Every structure is written in C-alpha cells, then in structure tokens.
Amino acid sequence: MEKINKILDRTVNLLQAVGITPVMAVVFLGLSVVPLFIRDEFLLRLLTSSLMFGGLAMAFDFTAGYINIVNFGFAAFMGVGAYASGLAVLNLGISPLLGLLFGAFVAGLIGYGLGLLTMRLGGIFAACMAWFVALALMAIAANWVGLTRGNSGLSVPPLFNTTNNLPYYYVVLIMIVFIYVLLTRISKSKIGLAFRAIGQDTQAAASSGVYATKYKVINFTISCCLAGFLGGFYAHFIGILTPQVLHTRNTVEVMAISYIGGRGTIWGGLICAIILVPLMQYLKGLMELRLIMYGALMIFVMIFYPRGLVGLWERGSDFLKRKVGVAKAIRREGKDVPKEAKNKGRLQ
C-alpha cells in the first residue's frame, strides 16, 4: 500500500510540475479512452469539434481573462491559420502536419503586428480595432478569388487519407493537452503574474514597473498563434474553407463558451465546450437562435456566476472539503475522549 501511495504521489508531483492538475489529469485520461466506448462516427466527429472549440476558448480566455482585452477578431486569426495551412499544403507541397505549424506562425505574425498597433490603445479601442482588421481579412478572403477561390470554397487536403474520425480526435486531443500545459505554465510564471496585474489594473501595474504594452503584445500574439494552430487543424479536418470561417459570429460563439466556462480559468472553456457544443448540436432545430441562446446564457453567467462552471466546481469542492473536515474532526474528538468518560456518559 505504501508503494502505491508513493507512486501516486510521484505521479501527481510530475503532473503538477508540467502544469496538469489532478482534476485535469482525470479529464484528459477520460477523453483518451472515450473512443473505446464510442463507435458512432458522427458522435466522434462531434466530440472532435467540441475539443477544437475548447482549445479556441482556452486561447481566447488567455487574453480576455488575463489582460482584460476582448479580441473581437479572434475568429479571423483562426481563419488566417486555416487558409495559410491549406494554401501552404496546396502550393508548397508540405505535409499537412507542418501546415498546422505554418498556420500558427502566420496567425501569430499578424497578431504580433496588430498587437503593436492596438495594445497601446487598450480596452474597447483595441477590441474594436481587432474587429475591424478581422472584417478586412474576411473581405480579402472573399475577394482574392485567384488565391482563396472566394465564396466558392477552397478544397484542402485532409490530414489523413481515411474517412475515420479517430486519428483526428487524437490529434486534436494532443493539441489540446499541449495548449493547456503551455497556457497553464505561462500563467503560473512571472509573465503570468504580470498578465494578471495588467488585467486587474493597468495603471497600477505600470506604476509597479510592469511594461504593460510589452506584456499585452506577448499575450495577444500567443493567443492569435494558438488560434491559427487550431485553424490549421480545422482546415484539414473539414476539408473546405470559405470566408465565413473568419466571421464574427464564430468569435461570439468562442467568447460565450469561454465566459460560461469561467473567465480567467483556462480550463473552464474546455469543459464548457465538451458540454455545450454537443448540446447545441442536438438542439439544431433552433440553430437560428443559437447566438441568442449563447448570449443569454453568457449574460446570466456573468451576472450570477462570474466564475462560470469553474466557480460552481470550486463551490462544490469547498463544500465537500468542509463536510469531510467536520466528519474527521468529530471522529478525532470521539477517539480523544477517555473510555471512563464515555461509560459515565452512558450511565447518566
């Protein structure tokens, strides 16, 4: 028993060293064995899409939840990564897996340039500027027909020469684990501390010696790079790209998932996507109202549960800890009472 406890302790310490909490270790382990129980290709494809949206929500939350800047052009960077990856594979003949990295690089490069221009503005001005750039990028994708084929759609080679969704599922799961570990490690570093300080009060952070613009640009670039990374996966997973992938409604969907999951938590968006994306699919008869439903739920959460699903989880876990602590204290007190006192109490 002692050996098992030592092995468990070492495993927990190793996971925490790379940034994976015990709760997320259980989540990732559960996700890794899900395909053993799901044989339906539609469900597996739906779960793959859920993980992809979860990754996008984590990347979005890294900016909105830490430096308090809402990137209204977020979907455009996903689209840039998708188009960059697809065009690189078609025109340069590189592997689709390398195309994912190329898409991340191009999206990160554009995000860096935009960050240099807008992060000094801060707040709603930076958000609006990102939105205007996103609209411009969508117009370019629609009108540069010779390169992107416009609204006719760009056919993109798949990652794998198979119709089976299982390889795609494990690829996106690996990407999600990588993104989670990366963002968690950054958030717990000195850079992450600077991000939180900027998000809480930019002027106070600047007066403490934090170069706010520099850290905002770093944060924004990382978020855009990860959006492009997942956009590349989207391109080779779906197989065809249209300018609609850059549309603002996709940003709204990712933003809603991120906020409902829990702002500033990183992993909340992933859990929310796993729950909410399949639910919305099964309510596809109301898909015209999807954004309204997302918006109403997001407003409800922001008013009554600012920490979202993560806040509910934290409340539940704190409640259980208190109950367990009380139970242990009662047992301890019962053991500490002498036997004569117990017998005397019975006689009385």
C-alpha positions as CSV (number, residue, x, y, z in Angstrom):
1,M,0.0,0.0,0.0
2,E,2.9,2.4,0.8
3,K,4.5,1.7,-2.6
4,I,1.2,2.5,-4.3
5,N,0.9,5.8,-2.4
6,K,4.5,6.7,-3.2
7,I,3.8,6.0,-6.9
8,L,0.6,8.1,-6.8
9,D,2.4,11.0,-5.1
10,R,5.2,10.9,-7.6
11,T,2.7,10.9,-10.5
12,V,0.8,13.8,-9.0
13,N,4.0,15.8,-8.5
14,L,5.2,15.0,-12.0
15,L,1.8,16.2,-13.5
16,Q,1.8,19.3,-11.4
17,A,5.4,20.0,-12.5
18,V,4.3,20.2,-16.1
19,G,1.1,22.2,-15.2
20,I,-1.6,19.4,-15.2
21,T,-3.7,19.4,-12.0
22,P,-5.2,16.1,-10.8
23,V,-8.7,17.1,-12.0
24,M,-7.4,17.8,-15.5
25,A,-5.4,14.6,-15.5
26,V,-8.6,12.7,-14.9
27,V,-10.4,14.7,-17.6
28,F,-7.6,14.0,-20.2
29,L,-7.5,10.4,-19.2
30,G,-11.2,10.1,-19.6
31,L,-11.0,11.8,-23.0
32,S,-8.3,9.5,-24.1
33,V,-10.4,6.4,-23.5
34,V,-13.7,7.8,-24.8
35,P,-13.2,6.3,-28.4
36,L,-13.2,2.8,-26.8
37,F,-16.9,3.3,-25.9
38,I,-18.0,5.5,-28.9
39,R,-18.2,3.7,-32.2
40,D,-20.5,6.1,-33.9
41,E,-18.5,8.3,-36.4
42,F,-20.9,11.2,-36.1
43,L,-20.5,11.3,-32.3
44,L,-16.8,11.0,-32.6
45,R,-16.7,13.9,-35.1
46,L,-18.9,15.9,-32.8
47,L,-16.6,15.3,-29.9
48,T,-13.6,16.3,-32.1
49,S,-15.3,19.6,-32.9
50,S,-16.0,20.1,-29.2
51,L,-12.3,19.7,-28.3
52,M,-11.4,22.1,-31.1
53,F,-13.8,24.7,-29.7
54,G,-12.5,24.0,-26.2
55,G,-9.0,24.8,-27.4
56,L,-10.1,28.0,-29.1
57,A,-11.9,29.0,-25.9
58,M,-8.8,28.5,-23.8
59,A,-6.7,30.6,-26.2
60,F,-9.4,33.3,-26.2
61,D,-9.6,33.3,-22.4
62,F,-5.8,33.8,-22.2
63,T,-6.4,37.3,-23.5
64,A,-9.8,38.2,-22.2
65,G,-9.3,36.6,-18.8
66,Y,-5.8,37.7,-18.1
67,I,-5.1,41.1,-19.7
68,N,-8.8,42.1,-19.9
69,I,-8.9,42.7,-23.6
70,V,-11.7,41.0,-25.7
71,N,-10.4,40.1,-29.1
72,F,-13.5,40.6,-31.3
73,G,-11.4,39.5,-34.3
74,F,-10.4,36.2,-32.8
75,A,-12.1,34.0,-35.4
76,A,-10.2,35.9,-38.2
77,F,-6.9,34.6,-36.8
78,M,-8.3,31.1,-36.7
79,G,-9.3,31.6,-40.4
80,V,-5.9,33.0,-41.3
81,G,-4.3,29.9,-39.8
82,A,-6.7,27.7,-41.7
83,Y,-6.1,29.4,-45.1
84,A,-2.3,29.7,-44.5
85,S,-2.1,25.9,-43.7
86,G,-4.3,24.9,-46.6
87,L,-2.6,27.1,-49.2
88,A,0.9,26.1,-48.0
89,V,0.0,22.4,-48.4
90,L,-1.6,23.0,-51.9
91,N,1.1,25.4,-53.3
92,L,4.3,24.4,-51.5
93,G,3.6,20.7,-51.2
94,I,4.4,20.4,-47.5
95,S,2.9,17.9,-45.1
96,P,-0.5,18.9,-43.6
97,L,1.0,18.5,-40.1
98,L,3.7,21.1,-41.0
99,G,0.9,23.2,-42.4
100,L,-0.6,23.4,-38.9
101,L,2.7,25.0,-37.7
102,F,2.8,27.3,-40.7
103,G,-0.8,28.4,-40.0
104,A,0.2,29.1,-36.4
105,F,3.2,31.1,-37.5
106,V,1.3,33.3,-40.0
107,A,-1.6,34.0,-37.5
108,G,1.0,34.8,-34.7
109,L,2.9,37.1,-37.0
110,I,-0.3,39.1,-38.0
111,G,-1.3,39.1,-34.3
112,Y,2.1,40.5,-33.3
113,G,1.7,43.3,-35.9
114,L,-1.8,44.1,-34.8
115,G,-0.7,44.0,-31.2
116,L,2.0,46.5,-31.7
117,L,-0.6,48.8,-33.3
118,T,-3.5,48.4,-30.9
119,M,-2.3,47.3,-27.4
120,R,-1.3,50.9,-26.5
121,L,-5.0,51.8,-27.0
122,G,-6.3,49.2,-24.5
123,G,-9.9,48.3,-23.6
124,I,-12.7,48.7,-26.1
125,F,-10.5,50.6,-28.6
126,A,-8.1,47.6,-29.0
127,A,-11.2,45.2,-29.2
128,C,-12.8,47.3,-32.0
129,M,-9.5,47.7,-33.9
130,A,-9.1,43.9,-33.8
131,W,-12.7,43.5,-35.1
132,F,-12.1,46.0,-38.0
133,V,-9.0,44.1,-39.0
134,A,-11.0,40.8,-38.9
135,L,-13.6,42.3,-41.2
136,A,-10.8,43.4,-43.6
137,L,-9.3,39.9,-43.6
138,M,-12.6,38.4,-44.3
139,A,-13.1,40.8,-47.2
140,I,-9.7,39.8,-48.6
141,A,-10.5,36.1,-48.3
142,A,-13.8,36.7,-50.2
143,N,-12.4,38.9,-53.0
144,W,-9.0,37.4,-53.6
145,V,-10.6,34.7,-55.7
146,G,-7.4,33.8,-57.5
147,L,-5.8,32.7,-54.3
148,T,-8.6,31.7,-51.9
149,R,-11.4,30.9,-54.5
150,G,-13.6,33.2,-52.6
151,N,-17.1,32.1,-51.7
152,S,-16.7,29.0,-54.0
153,G,-14.6,27.4,-51.3
154,L,-11.0,26.2,-51.1
155,S,-10.6,22.4,-51.1
156,V,-7.9,21.5,-48.6
157,P,-6.2,18.1,-48.4
158,P,-7.0,16.1,-45.3
159,L,-4.6,15.2,-42.5
160,F,-5.1,11.5,-43.1
161,N,-6.2,9.5,-46.1
162,T,-9.1,8.0,-44.2
163,T,-12.8,8.8,-43.5
164,N,-12.3,7.5,-40.0
165,N,-12.5,10.3,-37.4
166,L,-10.4,8.5,-34.8
167,P,-7.0,9.9,-35.9
168,Y,-8.4,13.4,-36.0
169,Y,-9.7,13.0,-32.5
170,Y,-6.4,12.0,-31.0
171,V,-4.5,14.7,-33.0
172,V,-6.8,17.5,-31.6
173,L,-6.6,15.9,-28.1
174,I,-2.8,16.1,-28.2
175,M,-3.1,19.7,-29.4
176,I,-5.5,20.5,-26.5
177,V,-3.2,19.0,-23.9
178,F,-0.3,21.0,-25.4
179,I,-2.3,24.2,-25.3
180,Y,-3.5,23.6,-21.7
181,V,0.0,22.9,-20.4
182,L,1.5,25.8,-22.3
183,L,-1.0,28.3,-21.0
184,T,-1.0,27.0,-17.5
185,R,2.8,27.1,-17.3
186,I,2.8,30.7,-18.6
187,S,0.0,31.8,-16.2
188,K,2.0,30.4,-13.2
189,S,5.2,32.1,-14.3
190,K,6.4,35.7,-13.7
191,I,5.0,36.6,-17.1
192,G,1.6,35.3,-16.0
193,L,1.8,37.4,-12.8
194,A,2.4,40.4,-15.0
195,F,-0.6,39.5,-17.1
196,R,-2.9,39.3,-14.1
197,A,-1.6,42.6,-12.7
198,I,-2.3,44.3,-16.0
199,G,-5.8,42.7,-16.2
200,Q,-6.7,43.9,-12.7
201,D,-5.3,47.5,-13.1
202,T,-3.1,48.5,-15.9
203,Q,-2.0,51.8,-14.4
204,A,-1.2,50.2,-11.0
205,A,0.8,47.5,-12.8
206,A,2.7,50.2,-14.9
207,S,3.5,52.2,-11.7
208,S,4.9,49.0,-10.2
209,G,7.4,48.7,-13.1
210,V,5.5,46.4,-15.4
211,Y,5.8,47.4,-19.1
212,A,2.1,46.9,-19.9
213,T,2.3,47.3,-23.7
214,K,5.1,44.7,-24.0
215,Y,3.2,42.1,-22.0
216,K,-0.1,42.8,-23.7
217,V,1.6,42.2,-27.1
218,I,3.2,39.0,-25.9
219,N,-0.2,37.7,-24.6
220,F,-2.1,38.8,-27.7
221,T,0.5,37.1,-30.0
222,I,0.4,33.8,-28.2
223,S,-3.4,33.8,-28.3
224,C,-3.5,34.5,-32.0
225,C,-0.8,31.9,-32.7
226,L,-2.8,29.2,-30.9
227,A,-6.0,30.3,-32.8
228,G,-4.1,29.9,-36.1
229,F,-2.8,26.5,-34.9
230,L,-6.3,25.2,-34.3
231,G,-7.4,26.9,-37.5
232,G,-5.0,24.8,-39.4
233,F,-6.5,21.7,-37.9
234,Y,-9.9,22.9,-38.8
235,A,-8.9,23.3,-42.4
236,H,-7.7,19.8,-42.8
237,F,-10.5,18.4,-40.7
238,I,-13.4,20.0,-42.5
239,G,-11.7,19.8,-45.9
240,I,-13.1,23.1,-47.4
241,L,-12.7,26.7,-46.5
242,T,-14.9,29.7,-47.2
243,P,-14.6,33.3,-45.9
244,Q,-17.3,32.6,-43.4
245,V,-14.8,30.8,-41.1
246,L,-13.5,34.4,-40.3
247,H,-16.9,35.7,-39.4
248,T,-17.6,37.5,-36.2
249,R,-20.3,35.0,-35.2
250,N,-17.6,32.4,-34.7
251,T,-15.8,34.8,-32.3
252,V,-19.1,35.3,-30.4
253,E,-19.5,31.5,-30.0
254,V,-16.0,31.0,-28.7
255,M,-16.4,34.0,-26.4
256,A,-19.6,32.6,-25.0
257,I,-18.0,29.2,-24.4
258,S,-15.0,30.9,-22.7
259,Y,-17.1,33.1,-20.4
260,I,-19.6,30.4,-19.5
261,G,-16.7,28.0,-18.6
262,G,-15.1,30.6,-16.4
263,R,-13.2,33.7,-17.2
264,G,-9.5,33.7,-16.3
265,T,-9.5,29.9,-15.6
266,I,-8.2,28.5,-18.9
267,W,-9.6,25.0,-18.4
268,G,-13.2,26.2,-17.9
269,G,-13.7,26.8,-21.6
270,L,-12.6,23.3,-22.5
271,I,-15.1,21.7,-20.0
272,C,-17.9,24.1,-21.2
273,A,-17.2,23.2,-24.9
274,I,-17.4,19.5,-24.2
275,I,-20.8,20.0,-22.6
276,L,-22.3,22.9,-24.7
277,V,-21.2,22.1,-28.3
278,P,-22.9,18.7,-28.4
279,L,-26.0,20.1,-26.6
280,M,-26.3,22.8,-29.3
281,Q,-25.9,20.2,-32.0
282,Y,-28.9,18.3,-30.6
283,L,-30.8,21.5,-30.5
284,K,-30.1,22.2,-34.1
285,G,-33.8,22.8,-34.8
286,L,-33.2,26.1,-33.1
287,M,-29.9,26.9,-34.7
288,E,-31.2,30.3,-36.0
289,L,-31.4,31.2,-32.3
290,R,-28.0,29.7,-31.4
291,L,-26.2,33.0,-30.9
292,I,-29.1,34.4,-28.9
293,M,-29.1,31.4,-26.6
294,Y,-25.3,31.7,-26.2
295,G,-25.6,35.4,-25.4
296,A,-28.4,34.9,-22.9
297,L,-26.6,32.2,-21.1
298,M,-23.4,34.2,-21.1
299,I,-25.1,37.3,-19.6
300,F,-26.8,35.1,-17.0
301,V,-23.4,33.6,-16.0
302,M,-21.6,37.0,-16.0
303,I,-24.3,38.4,-13.6
304,F,-24.8,35.5,-11.2
305,Y,-21.8,33.2,-11.6
306,P,-18.8,35.3,-12.8
307,R,-16.5,32.3,-12.4
308,G,-18.8,30.2,-14.6
309,L,-18.7,26.4,-14.4
310,V,-15.3,26.5,-12.7
311,G,-16.9,28.6,-9.9
312,L,-19.6,26.0,-9.4
313,W,-17.0,23.3,-9.3
314,E,-15.0,25.3,-6.7
315,R,-18.0,25.9,-4.6
316,G,-18.9,22.2,-4.7
317,S,-15.4,21.0,-3.9
318,D,-15.1,23.5,-1.0
319,F,-18.4,22.3,0.4
320,L,-17.3,18.7,0.3
321,K,-13.9,19.6,1.9
322,R,-15.7,21.3,4.7
323,K,-18.0,18.3,5.2
324,V,-15.1,15.9,5.2
325,G,-13.2,18.1,7.6
326,V,-16.1,18.3,10.0
327,A,-16.5,14.5,9.9
328,K,-12.8,13.9,10.5
329,A,-12.9,16.4,13.5
330,I,-15.9,14.6,15.0
331,R,-14.1,11.2,14.7
332,R,-11.0,12.7,16.2
333,E,-12.8,14.1,19.1
334,G,-14.6,10.8,19.7
335,K,-11.2,9.0,19.8
336,D,-9.7,11.5,22.2
337,V,-12.5,11.1,24.8
338,P,-11.4,8.6,27.6
339,K,-13.3,5.4,27.9
340,E,-14.3,6.2,31.5
341,A,-15.9,9.4,30.4
342,K,-17.8,7.6,27.7
343,N,-19.1,5.0,30.1
344,K,-20.0,7.7,32.6
345,G,-22.0,9.5,29.9
346,R,-23.9,6.3,29.1
347,L,-24.7,5.7,32.8
348,Q,-26.1,9.2,33.2
